[in-house]
Amino acid sequence: MAKAAIIGGGVIGGGWAARFLLNGWDVAIFDPDPQAPRKLDAILQNARASLPALSDLPMQAEGQLRFADTLAEAVAGADYIQESVPERLEMKHRVYAEIQRTAPNTPLGSSTSGFKPSELQDGARNPAAIFVAHPFNPVYLLPLVEIVPGPAHDAALIERVKGLLRDLGMFPLHLRMEIDAHIADRFLEAVWREALWLVKDGIATTEEIDEAIRMGFGLRWAQMGLFETYRIAGGEAGMKHFMAQFGPCLSSPWTKLMDVPEFNDALVDLIASQSDAQSGHHTIGELERIRDGNLVGFLRVLKERNWGAGKVLNDHDARRKSAMPAASTGPEPDMAAPLVLTQMQVLPGWIDYNGHMAESRYLFAASETSDALLRLIGADMTYVGGGHSYYTAESHITHLGEARLGDDLTGSVQVLGADDKRLHIFVTIARHKVPVATIEQILLHVDMKAGRTCPAAPAVLDRLLPIRDAHATLPRPAQAGRHVGERKS
């Protein structure tokens, strides 16, 4: 079991702790704040409710969490250390000195958004172990982490750290050189300065500025970024046309980015009062849960399309799946009974707003089960690659119970009929051997290139028809042949 040491358990440090814990790492935290355990518990509750919803695999067992009494105790035996103490350079230097008395060679990432790694490394016992690992809040959901090595760095160590972070489902963006505020925060700083001027000058309120972002370009940026968005804006001629069309605007006095409004009590009160009017009807905890729910929704959509941050999530699932022990094929199923072909678990992403398994997931479970039958009879992906497949022509689902988060399900199939072109099956999805849904389906064997039905290959029929004959002696399921709305007997 790998161990992470988290130094500083506030919003960012707590987010790091949640990211590690929910990915199976043991975590030791050092934070002298007596309220740190309470604050971390709130972060963990949010993470447990949201991060698993991004995966299409069961989460691994959560790691063990403990609060250490000293820095040395926290970092002893750690495989990775993440520092998230306040942004005071002298404090960071004191923390690093104490850490490296115990663990001089352990990778030590800093969550800093303001300091360069050369500043962090100054005077360190082993500067090559220190680097910037700057995440984005909430750390347990957002994949981006900016990795910035310093002038003294160990290239092999940095590569190991990047691999470690990918295994946590994160996207390490390796900066080619150090720079103040790294990459992402420089954009945020530019937008923030302009927003302060718009509020100070009375042009817009905090709410109006937020609406301009979340109703418009923020949605585009969330899935295409800046340059890809503007490439599309150039039309068929692409980026060159966009630059030619809008480049001259750079000399127009559109922005005050080179100037900063005076930061005084009046400006603070103006921003704070508008923010209270905009969002004060929600607690911070409520806003965090709203944010997390929205992020999960956005990220799930991107995951379905294998795009942007969604591709990072799919890659993370694929790495986790490849590391899982191969499932045992087990003995040949008993052909004289409905064939139990799939074992599944209800995952967070399968749950609807009522807390039940969503209808689409019952159909997904049926598809997994029917696919297992097709593999059994030889109509697998190799067969499909040859240009033939079974297509579902009709489905009828009957809900008999409820499946909830974490439930273990089985999928079984009874073959009600089959000939050379048609396959009539009855799928039962059960929890603890009690059916929660049945799905009756007709599948047609298709020549994919011709786009019409055709006889299945003899080798497939040689496996399918004996199952049909064996199942002919079984009692016909009570729900088989039901029409929509028919009363239960």
Sequence and secondary structure as in RCSB ss.txt:
>XXXX:A:sequence
MAKAAIIGGGVIGGGWAARFLLNGWDVAIFDPDPQAPRKLDAILQNARASLPALSDLPMQAEGQLRFADTLAEAV
AGADYIQESVPERLEMKHRVYAEIQRTAPNTPLGSSTSGFKPSELQDGARNPAAIFVAHPFNPVYLLPLVEIVPG
PAHDAALIERVKGLLRDLGMFPLHLRMEIDAHIADRFLEAVWREALWLVKDGIATTEEIDEAIRMGFGLRWAQMG
LFETYRIAGGEAGMKHFMAQFGPCLSSPWTKLMDVPEFNDALVDLIASQSDAQSGHHTIGELERIRDGNLVGFLR
VLKERNWGAGKVLNDHDARRKSAMPAASTGPEPDMAAPLVLTQMQVLPGWIDYNGHMAESRYLFAASETSDALLR
LIGADMTYVGGGHSYYTAESHITHLGEARLGDDLTGSVQVLGADDKRLHIFVTIARHKVPVATIEQILLHVDMKA
GRTCPAAPAVLDRLLPIRDAHATLPRPAQAGRHVGERKS
>XXXX:A:secstr
  EEEEE  SHHHHHHHHHHHHTT EEEEE   TTHHHHHHHHHHHHHHHGGGG SS       EEE SSHHHHH
TT SEEEE   S HHHHHHHHHHHHHH TTS EEE  SS  HHHHHTT SSGGGEEEEEE SSTTT  EEEEE  
SS  HHHHHHHHHHHHHTT EEEE SS  TTTTHHHHHHHHHHHHHHHHHTTS  HHHHHHHIIIIIHHHHHHHT
THHHHHHHTGGGHHHHHHHHHGGGGGSS   TT      HHHHHHHHHHHHHHHTTS HHHHHHHHHHHHHHHHH
HHHHTT THHHHHHHHHHHHHHHS      S   TTS EEEEEEE  GGGB TTSBB HHHHHHHHHHHHHHHHH
HTT SHHHHHTTEEEEEEEEEEEE S  BTT EEEEEEEEEEE SSEEEEEEEEEETTEEEEEEEEEEEEEETTT
TEE    HHHHHHHHHHHHHHTTS   TTTT  TT    
